[in-house]
Amino acid sequence: MDVPLFPLHTVLAPGLVMPLHVFEPRYRRLTERCLDERSPFGVVLIREGREVGEAATRLARVGTLAEIRQAGRFPDGRFALLVEGTRRFTVDRVDAEGEPYLVGAVTLLPEGVGDETRSRESARRVLDRFLEYVVIFQTLAAGRGQAEQREAEAGSATGPGGAGDPGAAGVDGNPGGLDWHEDVVRSIRRLSSPDDPVTVSHLVGGLLQVDLGDRQALLEEPTAEARLARLEALLDRELQLLGRGLPPYRVDRRSSLHRLN
């Protein structure tokens, strides 16, 4: 099947939601097409290149279909989207000529479980470790947030453009009242049962704050069993690092409210 491709410096896991701020003309066209046809686009990780301006020079071979759940449009034509990852795919071929955006010939990937018993046992361990990880991460992140807030307040006296100037943040208003927080909470609540190893593996993999190489490797694992085994190792590593009081890793240090394109 052929799908429009949206290259990003991020990895979208099936079952996870992601907000997008679409401002480039080519991606506005892509969004209009998908809204008109009620069709998904493909999110693929940029291996080399940029999200804006010239096209990315190298893309990951495995990506995720993204369905638009909410859409709002600014008066100047920009879009604010909330998309949800659905199916994984491999990119077989890319057409960079037919449209202003990339179009990929893709093959949907099956969601294999692997060994049912081992997968469920691993899912249960992953959920236990992930809960512990979330508690520690939130505690450390809250402490860092308070420190950053104190620094921002201290810098507010620097005048326009300083750390305390709201205009320096560069975060646009919300045109359509998009409420992505509820969708994120809904996704997290789906983690309550280890009896669905595929869902657990994708959602924990999408929520765990590790670097993009690790996130892409998780996405590319052929079975839930293999993905959960990788997650167990990653969670053990991250819990050890957080236990030493190291600052929690953040996938994207920009505002989590918007991916910019």
N, C-alpha and C positions, 0 to 999 in steps of 0.2 A: 504494500500500500504506500501511497505518497502522502506525506504530511509536511506542512510548513515547519521549519526549524527555528527555534528561538535559542541561540547560543547564549549561555550565561556563565559567570564565574561562581556557579553554585551547582549543587546536585539535588534534584527533586526526587524524593522517594515515593513510591505508590502509597496512597492513603494520607499523605501529608498535604497541607495547604500552604500556599505561598502568595504573598501580595506582590504585585508588579506595578511599577509606574512606567507607562509606555509613552515615550515622547518622540522617538525618531520616526520620520515619515514612513520608512519601509516597514517598521513594526506596527505602526498605526494601520497600514494596509493589511498586514497579517491579521491583526486583531479584528478589523472590520470583516475580513473574509470569514474568520472562524465564528464570529457572532452571526453573520448572515446565514452561514451554512450549518450553524450549531455543531461545529466539528472541532476536534482538539488540535493542538499544535504540539510539537515535540520539544522538550527542554533537554539540551545537551550541554555537557560541561565543556568550556573552552580550555583546551590544553595549552594553546599558545595564541596570543592575540588579545583584542580588547572587546568589550561589550558594545561600545559605541564607536562611531566613525568607520574606519576600514573593517572589512569582514575578518572574523577570526581566521587564523591561518591553519589551526589544527584543532579538531574536535574529538571528544571521546567517542568510542564506537557504540557504547550503550547509553541510551537515554530513556526518558519517561514521557509518555503522553500526558498532556495537561489539559483538563477540561475547565472552561471558564464557569465559575459558580456565581460570581457577582461581577458587575461591570458598571463603572461610572465614568462619565466623560466631562472634562473641563471645557469651558467655553472656547479655549484656543485649540481644541482638538486632541489634547492628550487624554490618555486613559488611565484609570486606576482599576486594576483587576485583582480579583481573588481567584486563584486557580487551584485545582486539586490534582495531584498525581494519580494516574490510574494504572496503565499497563506499561511494562518495560519493553524496549525494542532494541534491535541492533540496526545501525545505519549501514545499509549495503552500498548506497551510492548517493552523491549529493549533486544537485543541479543548482548552479549559481548564476544561470543565464536567463531562465524563463521568467522569473519574478524578481522584484527588487530585494526580496529576502530569499534565504536558502530554502530549498525544498529537498527533502530526503526520501529516497526509496527505502522503506524500513520493513523489517520482519518482526512481528510480535514474538516475545519470548514466553515460553510456558513458565508457570510458577510451580516448580517441583518442590516437594517437601523433603525428599530423602527418606531416611529411616524414620517412621512415624514415632516409635517409642523414644529413640534418642532425641528427636527433634522436640518432643513435648518436654522431656526432662531438661533439655538445654534451654527451652523457652522459659521454663519456671525459674531456672537459675539466673537467666538474663533479666527477667522481671524483678527478682529480688535485688540483684546488684544495681539495676537501673534506678529503683526506688531510693536506694542508699545514695547513689550518685546524685540524684536530683536534690535531695535534702542538703547534701554538702555543697553542691554547686550553688544552690539558691542562697545559702547562708553566706558563702564567700562573695558571690556576686552582689548581694545586698550591701555587704560591708564596703566593697569597692565603689558601688553606686553612691553611697553616702559620702565617701571620700571625694569622689568626683564632683558631687553637688556642692560640697564645701569649697572646693577649688573654684567652681564656677561662680559661686556667690562672692568669693574673695576677688575674683577677676572682673566682677561687674562694674567696678569703678574705673576700668580702663577705657570706658567710653564706647562709641559705636564700633561694631566689629569685634569687640572683645569677647571673652569667654561667656560673659553674662548677657550678650546681645542676642535676642531670639532670632534676629535676621541672619545670624551667622550659621544657623543649623542647616539651612537649605532644605528643610522638609516641607513639602507642599501641603496645602489643605486637602481635605477629603471631599470630593465632589458628590459622592453618592451615598454617604453614610455607611460605608463598608465597615462591618464589624467582624474582623478576622479573629479576634480573641476567642469568641464562642466556638469557631470552627477548630481552632487549635486545641481548646479544652475538650471538644468532642473527640478529636483524634486521640488525645492522651487517655481518655476514659476507655477507649477500645482496647487498651493494653491490659485490661483486667483479667483476661483468660489466656492461659498458656496452651489451651486446646486448639488454637489457630496459630501454629508456628510461623506461617508465611506472613500473616499480619503483624505479629509481634516482631519478627525480624526486620520488616520494612519500617515500621513506625519507630522502633528504638534506634535503628540505623539512621533514620532521618532526623531524630531529635538529639542524638548524642553529639556533643560539641567536639568534633575532631577535625583534622585537616581534610582538605578536599580529596587528596589522594586516598585516604582511608575511606571516605564516604563513597567515592566512585568504586573502589574495590568491593565494598559491601553491595553496591547496586549490581555489580557484575557477577556476583556469586550465583552459580546455577541453581542451587537449592537452598531452602530455608535452613536445613541442617548445617550446610557449609557457612551460611551467613551468620547463624547463631554462634557457631564455634568461633568465628572471627570476632563477633561482638563480645563474647566472654573474655577473650584476650584483651580487647580494647578497653572494656570496662575495668578489668583488673589493673591495667596500666593507669587509666585515668584516676581510679580510686586511690592508687598509691601516690600519684602526683598531688591530688587534692589533699590527701592525708598529710602531706608535708607542708601544707599551707600555701602551695604555689597558686598564683592567680588562675582562675578558671579560663580555659581556652574558649575563644569565641570564633565561630566560623566566619563571621563578617563583622568587622568593627564599625561599619556604617550603621545607620539606623535600621533596625529590623523591620520597620514599618513598610519600607519600599525597596524593591529591587529597581534600579534605574536603568532604563533603556530608551 
